[in-house]
Amino acid sequence: MESLVELPFNFLKCPKMKLKVPNINKPSPMTMFSVIFFTYFLVSSGIIYDLIQNPPSIGYERDERGNSRPVVFQMYRINGQYIIEGLSAGFIFLLGALGYIILDLNAKKNNSYLFAIGLALIVATYNIAIVFIRMKIPGYSPF
């Protein structure tokens, strides 16, 4: 049985090619961090939802006089978003992640300014996220 399988290879010969392996330099850690951080921004801002659903960048609603005015947040739809809404929420999450990175850097350098900046970013991110939820769902109160 093995000779039957090896039979075609007795007539076929591999070509002798002189291929060079490309020399790819290893990217720097800061480059990898930037790529991963940008990917985190895109994923947390809902780019996958935007690509699948194709929502408009902003919405429009009529006011009491009949004029249309732009709106950024889809009211009462927790599972729907406009593109600008997702990008702004992703940017806020990015600031929170940056706050945690600064706090981790503070553990190595022990600088009170870094601690204050990191803590301020984390607290601001939490408060702005609550404001975004209250804009999306009026009457929402986490307390």
C-alpha positions as CSV (number, residue, x, y, z in Angstrom):
1,M,0.0,0.0,0.0
2,E,2.8,2.4,0.8
3,S,4.5,1.7,-2.5
4,L,1.3,2.7,-4.3
5,V,1.3,6.0,-2.4
6,E,5.0,6.7,-3.1
7,L,4.7,5.8,-6.8
8,P,4.0,9.3,-8.1
9,F,6.8,10.8,-6.1
10,N,9.3,8.6,-7.9
11,F,8.7,10.5,-11.1
12,L,8.1,14.0,-9.7
13,K,11.1,15.9,-8.4
14,C,11.0,19.0,-6.2
15,P,12.5,22.0,-8.0
16,K,15.7,23.5,-6.5
17,M,14.8,27.0,-5.7
18,K,16.8,29.5,-3.8
19,L,14.3,31.4,-1.8
20,K,15.3,33.9,0.8
21,V,13.4,34.3,4.0
22,P,12.3,37.9,4.3
23,N,13.8,39.7,7.2
24,I,11.0,41.2,9.2
25,N,12.0,43.3,12.1
26,K,10.2,42.9,15.4
27,P,7.9,45.9,16.1
28,S,8.7,48.0,19.1
29,P,6.6,47.6,22.3
30,M,5.1,51.1,21.9
31,T,4.0,50.2,18.3
32,M,2.3,47.1,19.6
33,F,0.7,49.0,22.4
34,S,-0.6,51.6,20.0
35,V,-2.1,49.1,17.7
36,I,-3.8,47.2,20.5
37,F,-5.0,50.4,22.1
38,F,-6.5,51.6,18.8
39,T,-8.1,48.2,18.3
40,Y,-9.6,48.5,21.9
41,F,-11.0,51.9,20.9
42,L,-12.6,50.6,17.7
43,V,-14.1,47.5,19.4
44,S,-15.4,49.5,22.5
45,S,-17.0,52.1,20.2
46,G,-19.0,49.4,18.5
47,I,-17.4,49.4,15.1
48,I,-18.6,45.8,14.5
49,Y,-22.2,46.8,15.1
50,D,-21.7,49.8,12.8
51,L,-20.4,47.6,10.0
52,I,-23.2,45.1,10.3
53,Q,-26.2,47.4,10.9
54,N,-25.0,50.5,8.9
55,P,-26.6,53.1,11.2
56,P,-26.6,56.8,10.3
57,S,-23.8,58.9,11.8
58,I,-26.4,61.1,13.6
59,G,-30.2,61.1,13.8
60,Y,-32.8,63.8,13.4
61,E,-36.0,64.5,15.3
62,R,-38.7,67.1,15.0
63,D,-39.1,69.6,17.7
64,E,-42.4,71.3,18.8
65,R,-42.3,73.8,15.9
66,G,-41.8,71.1,13.3
67,N,-38.1,71.8,12.6
68,S,-35.7,68.9,12.5
69,R,-32.8,69.0,14.9
70,P,-29.8,66.7,15.1
71,V,-29.6,64.1,17.9
72,V,-26.5,62.1,18.8
73,F,-28.1,59.5,21.2
74,Q,-30.9,57.1,20.3
75,M,-33.3,57.6,23.1
76,Y,-34.8,54.5,24.8
77,R,-32.9,52.1,22.6
78,I,-30.2,50.5,24.7
79,N,-29.2,48.1,22.0
80,G,-29.0,50.6,19.2
81,Q,-26.6,53.5,18.5
82,Y,-25.6,56.1,16.0
83,I,-22.0,56.2,14.8
84,I,-21.0,59.4,16.7
85,E,-22.6,58.0,19.9
86,G,-20.4,54.9,19.7
87,L,-17.2,56.8,18.9
88,S,-17.8,59.2,21.8
89,A,-18.5,56.4,24.2
90,G,-15.4,54.6,22.9
91,F,-13.3,57.7,23.5
92,I,-14.6,57.9,27.1
93,F,-13.7,54.2,27.7
94,L,-10.3,55.0,26.2
95,L,-9.7,57.7,28.7
96,G,-10.7,55.3,31.6
97,A,-8.2,52.7,30.3
98,L,-5.5,55.4,30.0
99,G,-6.3,56.3,33.7
100,Y,-5.6,52.7,34.7
101,I,-2.4,52.6,32.7
102,I,-1.2,55.8,34.4
103,L,-2.0,54.3,37.8
104,D,0.1,51.2,36.9
105,L,2.9,53.6,35.8
106,N,2.5,55.3,39.1
107,A,3.2,52.0,41.0
108,K,6.7,52.0,39.4
109,K,7.5,55.7,39.7
110,N,5.6,56.6,42.9
111,N,4.7,60.1,41.7
112,S,1.7,61.8,43.3
113,Y,1.0,63.8,40.1
114,L,0.6,60.6,38.1
115,F,-1.7,59.2,40.8
116,A,-3.9,62.3,40.8
117,I,-4.1,62.3,36.9
118,G,-4.9,58.6,36.8
119,L,-7.5,58.8,39.5
120,A,-9.1,61.9,37.9
121,L,-9.4,60.1,34.5
122,I,-11.0,57.1,36.1
123,V,-13.5,59.1,38.1
124,A,-14.3,61.4,35.1
125,T,-14.8,58.3,32.9
126,Y,-17.3,56.8,35.4
127,N,-19.2,60.1,35.7
128,I,-19.4,60.8,32.0
129,A,-20.5,57.2,31.3
130,I,-23.3,57.7,33.8
131,V,-24.2,61.0,32.0
132,F,-24.3,59.1,28.7
133,I,-26.6,56.5,30.1
134,R,-28.9,59.2,31.5
135,M,-29.0,60.8,28.1
136,K,-29.8,57.5,26.5
137,I,-32.4,56.4,29.1
138,P,-34.0,59.5,30.7
139,G,-34.9,58.9,34.4
140,Y,-32.1,56.4,34.9
141,S,-30.5,56.6,38.3
142,P,-27.9,54.1,39.5
143,F,-28.5,55.0,43.2
